[in-house]
Each structure stands twice: as structure tokens, then as C-alpha cells.
């Protein structure tokens, strides 16, 4: 059965929401109740070198103000620390904490378990085919959350 472009977009959105909702619910049960997908994107970008609000904004395609708001939320929750930049006293550097790396690892494990459930539902070959086709359609760069231009939700 052929679907419209809008139907296809909604299927992709539904698949994404299914994975994200699963991860959000499981992470909340593990003590990370306020952790959101935008936090994951930000932590990955920070771990990859985006050590300021300006850098994070560029990497995640949000305003410097939105990036600063995300950093503030991550600081408050203990996922990152901020320290003066040794080369520029006006600048603060942000780094991922052990808690931040831990929540990223837990999130990866939760998503891997969700992927395995999908593999059981549709079969290994079908899931591998789906993944291969998605790479053809959107490219490998689309899955690198630390790459410049990655679009992230700026709500906290």
C-alpha cells in the first residue's frame, strides 16, 4: 500500500517518538526524571568538544540563549560542570560529568533494548534493511548528534 509523503513523515515521527518515549520513561525510572532528548543531544555535543553556549548553539542549530538555557539545566542536574576558560577569563568552559556520561550510557542501553524488541517484531533482516535504507535516504551524518547543524529541540 502506498502512503502519502505526510503519512511517511508521521510514521517516522511515530517511530522516533516511540524510541524517545521508551528511553525517557526508563531513564525516569532509573533516577533521571527530568532528562529530555535535547539533553542527550547537548551532552553528546559537549563531549565532542562544544564547550561553551556559543559552540553548543552552533552544533545543535539553536540560539546561544537556548544553548545557555540547556547548559543551565544540565548544570543544575549535575550532568555538566562549568569552569573558567584558562585562556579567556570572560568565557566559561563546560564539561560532561561522570553523571552525564552515565546517563548517556544508560540511554544507549535502553535504546539498544528497544532496537532488539523491534528486531524481534520484524526480524533481523528486515530491521537491517530498514536501517540501510534510512542511511541511503538521510546519510550517515544525520545520526551524528555532535555534528554541526544537528537540529535539537530547545525546550527544557
N, C-alpha and C positions, 0 to 999 in steps of 0.2 A: 504494500500500500504506500503510495506516495503522499508525503506531507508537504505543507507549505513551509516557506522559509521561517515564518513566525512560529509554526509548530516545532520546527527544528531548534530554533533558539530557545523555546520554552523547555524542550527536552534536555538541552544542555544545561540550562539553568536549574531544572529539577534535579539532574544528576549531581551538579555542583552542590546544591542546597542539601541533598541527601547526605553527601560526604561531610559537608561542613557541619550540619546539624548533629550528625553522629559524633563527630570529633568534639564539638562544643559541649554536648551533653556528657560525654565520657570524661572530658577534662574537668568539667564542673564536679563530677562525682569524685574525681581524684584531687580535689582541693584547688582548682583553678577556675572558680565560678565566673570571674569577670573577664576571662581570656576570650578574645574575639579573633576572627580571621585576620583583621587588619594588624593585630599584634604579632601574629605569626609572620606576615609579610615584612613588617618593620624589623622584627628580630633577625630574620634572615638577611635583610639588607644591612643592618648594623653589624652583624657577624662577618659580613663580606666586606666591611670597610666604610660604610656610611656612618661616620662618627659624629655627625652634627645634624641639627634640624635642616639646614640647607641641603646637605648631602642626602639625607633621608627623603626630603621632599623631591629632589631630582630623581632619585632612584625609584620612588613609588608614584611619581606623577601627581603629587598633591602639593598644595601650597606650603611654604615654610611654616606658616601658622598652624596648619593642620598637622604637619610633621611634629612641630613642637608640642602640640596637644597630645599626640600619640606618645611621644617620649615622656611627657609628664605622667601619663597613665602608666607607662611601663616602669618609670622610676618609683611611683607610688606603690606599685605592686611587687617591687623587688626584682623585676626581670632585667633591668639595666642599672648601671651606676653612671654618674656623671662626675667628671673631674676637670680641673683647668687644663687647657692645652699648654704644654711646656713651651711651645713656640709662639703662642699668641694668647696673652693673658685675658684678652676680651672674649675668647672663644672657649666653650665647654666641649669636651670630648665625651662621647657616650660609648659604653662598652656593655656587652651582654654578660650577665652574671651566671653563676652556676645554676641558679634557679631558672634563668631564662633558657639556658641550654637544656636543662632538664625538661621543661615544658615542651620545647621543640622536639626532643626525643620521644616524649610521651605521645605528642600529637602524631608524629610519624608512625609510631607503633599502632595507634588507634586507626589511622588511615590505612595502614597495611592490613589490619584485620578486616576493615570494611572492603578493601580490594579483594581479599581472599573470599569473603562472602559473595561478592559479585562473581568471582571466578567459579564458585560452586554453583551459583544460579545459572550462568550462561555457558560455562565450560572454559577451559584454559585457552583453547584455540580461538574461540570467539572473542574473549577478552583481549588476547594478544593482537588479534586482527583489529579490534576497535582502537586499541592504543596506537598501533601502526598507522591506521588511517587518520587518527587525530594528529599525529606528528606530521603526516603529509599535508593535512589541511591547515594546521596552525604553526607548524615548525617546532623545533626543539626549544628555541628561545622563549616561546610562550610559557614554558614551565619553569623558567628560572626567575624566581621571585626576587632575586637580588640584582637582576639585570636592569640597567637604566630603562625607564619607560614603562616599568611594570605598573599596572593600574591597580590601586588598592582603595578600598572604601575608607574615607577619612572620618567616619563616625566613631565615637568612642563608646 
